[in-house]
Amino acid sequence: MTAPSAAPMLEVRSLRAAYGKIEALKGVDLDISAGEIVALIGANGAGKSTLMMTIFGKPRARAGSILFDGRDITDVPTHEIARLRIAQSPEGRRIFPRMSVAENLQMGADATDSSEVDRAAGLERVLTLFPRLKERLSQRGGTLSGGEQQMLAIGRALMSRPRLLMLDEPSLGLAPLIARQIFDAIRTLNRQDGLTVLIVEQNANHALRLAHRGYVMVNGLITLSGTGAELLQRPEIRAAYLEGGRRG
């Protein structure tokens, strides 16, 4: 893996967010350094996806702060956050089913002010990582298999050439072989391109083996953190997420 730098790229401090009267984040602190893969694990409903979405601007934080490269982006609109080269591949893929694979990828590039040279380089990178997409460029996104749609969702995010890539449940519902291909692609992006990654993942074993560091979220709070290897060895993590317990 690429060795992470010392200064945090992303700093989340005392972050709170809610849906109506239901508080989903209750004061979250989290750091990600440039070049890191950071995994966020926890049971369903712990607030993991909400944290990722709040970083990206929806929902808005009710309290606390989000800093990216030292800039406060807590109240910055989502489209401006994307222009800072933060990209998100949300849970459920959310591709454009009536658009072709090529058009879906183009939508990712349109999120930033990329030059034609950057767009071409980004497309080449995506198609190298996911050769199956190259075979299906003219095919409608909605006709792809689940694994191909996940590749497309990640590829669309990569087309903005992000500095920080946020992935929400990238292996959800995928066959083990396809999931392994997705994790291999994330590892390649980190090792070869130095891409910084925040990953929310139901498969805690794979996520913590992939990550430099990890955080455990319970009921809207971070309760544990450490290197991926350290968390894998903790008995409470093994009992909850690795030995037949609930995965989140």
C-alpha positions in Angstrom: 0.0 0.0 0.0 1.0 3.6 -0.5 2.5 5.0 2.7 0.1 7.7 4.1 1.3 11.2 4.8 1.2 12.7 8.2 -1.2 15.6 7.7 -4.9 14.7 7.5 -6.5 15.3 4.1 -10.0 15.0 5.7 -10.8 16.0 9.3 -14.2 15.4 10.8 -14.8 17.0 14.2 -17.8 16.5 16.6 -20.1 16.0 13.6 -23.8 15.7 14.1 -26.5 15.1 11.6 -30.2 14.1 11.7 -33.2 13.0 9.7 -36.0 15.1 11.3 -35.9 14.4 15.0 -33.8 11.3 14.6 -30.2 12.0 15.3 -28.0 9.7 13.1 -24.6 11.2 13.9 -24.0 12.1 17.5 -20.5 13.8 17.5 -18.3 11.9 15.1 -14.5 12.4 15.0 -12.5 10.9 12.0 -9.3 11.7 10.2 -8.0 10.4 6.8 -4.5 11.2 5.6 -3.5 11.5 2.0 -2.7 8.0 0.6 -4.7 6.1 3.1 -7.4 3.5 2.8 -9.7 3.9 5.8 -12.5 1.4 6.5 -15.6 2.3 8.4 -17.5 -0.7 9.8 -20.5 -1.2 12.0 -23.9 -2.8 12.1 -26.7 -1.7 9.8 -28.2 1.6 11.0 -25.0 2.6 12.8 -24.7 5.8 10.8 -22.0 4.9 8.4 -23.7 5.9 5.2 -25.1 9.0 6.8 -21.5 10.0 7.7 -20.4 9.5 4.1 -23.3 11.5 2.7 -22.9 14.3 5.2 -19.2 14.7 4.2 -20.6 15.0 0.6 -23.1 17.7 1.6 -26.4 15.8 1.9 -27.8 15.8 4.6 -26.3 19.0 6.1 -24.4 18.8 9.3 -26.3 20.1 12.3 -23.1 20.7 14.3 -19.4 20.1 14.1 -17.1 20.6 11.1 -15.7 18.9 8.0 -12.3 20.1 6.8 -10.7 19.0 3.5 -7.1 20.1 3.0 -7.6 22.6 5.8 -10.7 24.2 4.1 -14.0 24.1 6.0 -16.5 22.4 3.7 -19.2 21.8 6.3 -21.7 24.2 4.5 -20.3 23.9 0.9 -22.9 22.7 -1.7 -22.5 19.2 -3.0 -21.6 20.3 -6.6 -18.7 22.4 -5.2 -17.5 19.6 -3.0 -17.3 17.5 -6.2 -15.2 20.2 -7.8 -12.7 19.8 -5.0 -12.2 16.3 -6.4 -14.1 14.4 -3.7 -16.1 11.6 -5.3 -18.7 9.2 -3.9 -20.0 5.8 -5.2 -23.2 5.5 -3.1 -24.8 2.4 -1.8 -27.1 0.8 -4.4 -24.9 1.9 -7.3 -27.5 4.5 -8.6 -26.3 4.4 -12.2 -28.4 5.9 -15.0 -30.1 2.7 -16.3 -31.3 4.2 -19.6 -27.9 5.6 -20.5 -25.1 3.7 -22.1 -22.0 2.7 -20.1 -20.1 5.4 -22.0 -22.8 8.1 -21.2 -22.7 7.1 -17.5 -19.0 7.5 -17.4 -19.3 10.8 -19.1 -21.6 12.0 -16.3 -18.8 11.4 -13.9 -16.4 13.5 -15.8 -19.0 16.3 -16.1 -19.0 16.7 -12.3 -15.6 18.6 -12.6 -14.0 21.0 -15.0 -11.8 18.4 -16.5 -9.9 19.0 -19.7 -10.4 16.7 -22.7 -6.9 15.3 -22.0 -7.9 14.5 -18.4 -11.2 13.0 -19.5 -9.4 10.7 -22.0 -6.8 9.7 -19.4 -9.6 9.0 -16.9 -11.5 6.9 -19.3 -8.4 4.9 -20.2 -7.7 4.3 -16.5 -11.3 3.1 -15.8 -11.3 0.8 -18.8 -7.9 -0.6 -17.8 -9.2 -1.3 -14.2 -12.5 -2.8 -15.5 -12.0 -4.3 -18.9 -15.6 -5.6 -18.9 -16.8 -2.1 -19.2 -14.8 -1.6 -22.3 -16.7 -4.5 -23.9 -20.0 -2.9 -23.0 -19.5 0.8 -23.7 -22.6 1.0 -25.9 -24.8 -1.1 -23.7 -27.4 0.4 -21.4 -26.4 0.5 -17.8 -29.7 -1.1 -16.7 -28.9 -4.2 -18.7 -25.6 -4.9 -16.9 -25.2 -7.5 -14.2 -24.9 -6.4 -10.6 -21.2 -6.7 -10.6 -20.9 -4.8 -13.8 -23.1 -2.0 -12.4 -20.9 -1.8 -9.4 -17.8 -1.4 -11.6 -19.7 1.3 -13.6 -20.6 3.1 -10.4 -17.0 3.2 -9.2 -15.8 4.0 -12.7 -18.2 6.9 -12.9 -16.8 8.3 -9.6 -13.2 7.8 -10.9 -14.0 9.8 -14.0 -13.8 12.9 -11.9 -10.2 12.0 -11.1 -10.8 12.3 -7.4 -8.3 12.9 -4.7 -10.7 11.3 -2.1 -12.9 8.4 -3.2 -15.7 7.4 -0.9 -17.2 4.0 -1.5 -20.4 2.8 0.2 -20.9 -1.0 0.4 -19.0 -1.8 -2.9 -19.3 -5.6 -2.4 -23.0 -5.6 -1.4 -24.9 -8.4 -3.2 -21.9 -9.5 -5.3 -20.6 -12.9 -5.9 -17.3 -13.5 -4.0 -15.2 -13.5 -7.3 -16.6 -10.2 -8.4 -16.2 -8.7 -4.9 -12.6 -9.7 -5.0 -12.1 -8.0 -8.3 -13.6 -4.8 -6.8 -11.3 -4.9 -3.8 -8.3 -5.6 -6.1 -9.2 -2.5 -8.1 -9.3 -0.4 -4.9 -5.9 -1.7 -3.9 -4.4 -1.0 -7.3 -5.8 2.6 -7.3 -4.2 3.2 -3.9 -0.8 1.5 -4.7 -0.3 2.8 -8.2 -2.1 6.2 -8.1 -1.9 7.1 -4.4 -5.7 7.5 -4.3 -7.1 8.2 -0.8 -10.2 6.0 0.0 -12.9 5.9 2.6 -14.8 2.7 2.4 -18.0 1.7 4.2 -18.2 -2.1 3.8 -20.4 -4.9 5.0 -17.6 -7.4 4.7 -15.5 -6.3 7.7 -12.9 -9.0 7.1 -12.1 -7.8 3.6 -12.3 -4.2 4.5 -10.0 -4.3 7.4 -7.5 -6.4 5.5 -7.5 -3.8 2.7 -7.3 -0.7 4.9 -4.4 1.1 6.6 -6.8 2.0 9.4 -10.3 1.4 10.5 -13.1 2.9 12.6 -16.0 1.1 14.3 -19.3 3.0 14.5 -22.1 2.2 16.9 -25.3 4.2 17.2 -23.9 7.3 15.5 -20.6 7.3 17.4 -17.1 6.1 16.7 -16.3 3.6 19.5 -13.0 2.1 18.3 -10.2 2.9 15.9 -6.8 1.4 15.0 -4.9 -0.1 12.1 -6.8 -2.7 10.1 -4.6 -5.4 11.5 -5.2 -4.3 15.1 -9.0 -4.2 14.7 -8.9 -7.7 13.1 -7.3 -9.1 16.3 -9.7 -7.5 18.8 -12.0 -10.1 20.3 -15.1 -7.8 20.3 -14.6 -7.1 16.6 -14.1 -10.8 15.8 -17.3 -11.7 17.8 -19.4 -9.0 16.2 -18.3 -8.9 12.6 -16.1 -11.8 11.8 -17.5 -14.9 13.5 -21.1 -15.1 12.4 -22.1 -11.8 14.1 -23.9 -9.1 12.2 -21.9 -7.4 9.5 -22.5 -3.8 8.7 
